[in-house]
Amino acid sequence: MDKDFEILKKTITRTIDFFPERYKQKPLKRRIAVRMRYTKKDSYLEYAHLLENNKEEQRLLHKTLTINVSKFFRNYETFKKIENAVLPKIFDTYKNSGGIVKVWCAGCATGEETYTIAMLIDTFLKEKKLSVPFTVIGTDIDTDSLEKACIGCYRKELFNEMPEQYIDEYFERNERLCVRHSIKERVHFKRLDLEEDDEELNDLDLILFRNVLIYMERMFQEKVLLHIYRRLCENGFLVLGKVEMLFGEVKKMFTVLDSRERIYRKC
């Protein structure tokens, strides 16, 4: 069985550009099992053969493996802490410098978090009467999710944690809620693997990397966190998910701004 699963993992890497070795085995097997049940395949070898020859199944498996639960202002307290404790420090540095503030949302899925932080920053600047340019970059490896993010229209049930003022300010109300151009122009999305280099994603002021580490094997977690550390500017900020934390050598490279909300600052 283990040998058969290893064969399937190699098939997955070859056919859908997804790297199973990075991820914890239990959640990985759980998600693969969803597609095996749906396609009525009883063994890893049977499913590997199907995957090798079926483009639609490749697409559906990729979607299943990369699925992320996302909504606007998810974990509202985290965004309040960013607003009150992180943004003042970032923009105090930039208000007279003429530079641009850069934020990265890694594993952005369909874009809710990316638009959330952009709206939070835009509101903060208006309230403080500051004119500082900023950009928010959302990246993911799932092209279907990125296409939805670029469109920027969402079901109303994704807004149950969002304050009403943001909906009035930043969305057009139709059958779905669609992000206004004024905030869309601050945001852009691109397909990017976490280990890939990208010139745009250097000297970042803030990185949101929430609820991605929990699916990864420990060795790959540390590798990715080191990569993220290098991308941050001096004294830049990192936000992890509520059940994630820094460990090992990486832990010494950050100071804790808020342990409950998992907000850290580069040493």
Buried (B, 14 or more C-beta within 10 A) or exposed (E): EEEBBEBBBEBBEEBBEBBBEBBBEEEBBEBBEBBBEEBEBEEBBBBBBBBEEBEEBBEBBBBBBBEBEBBBBBBBEBBEBBBEBBBEBBBEBBBEEEBEBBBBBBBBBBBBBBBBBBBBBBBBBEEBEEEBEBBBBBBBBBEEBBEBBBBBEBEEEBBEBBBEEBBEBBBEEEEBBBBEEEBBEBBBBBEBBBEEEEEBBEBBBBBBBBBBBBBBBEEBBBBBBBBBBEBBBEEBBBBBBBEBEBEEEBEEBBEEBBEEBBBBBBE
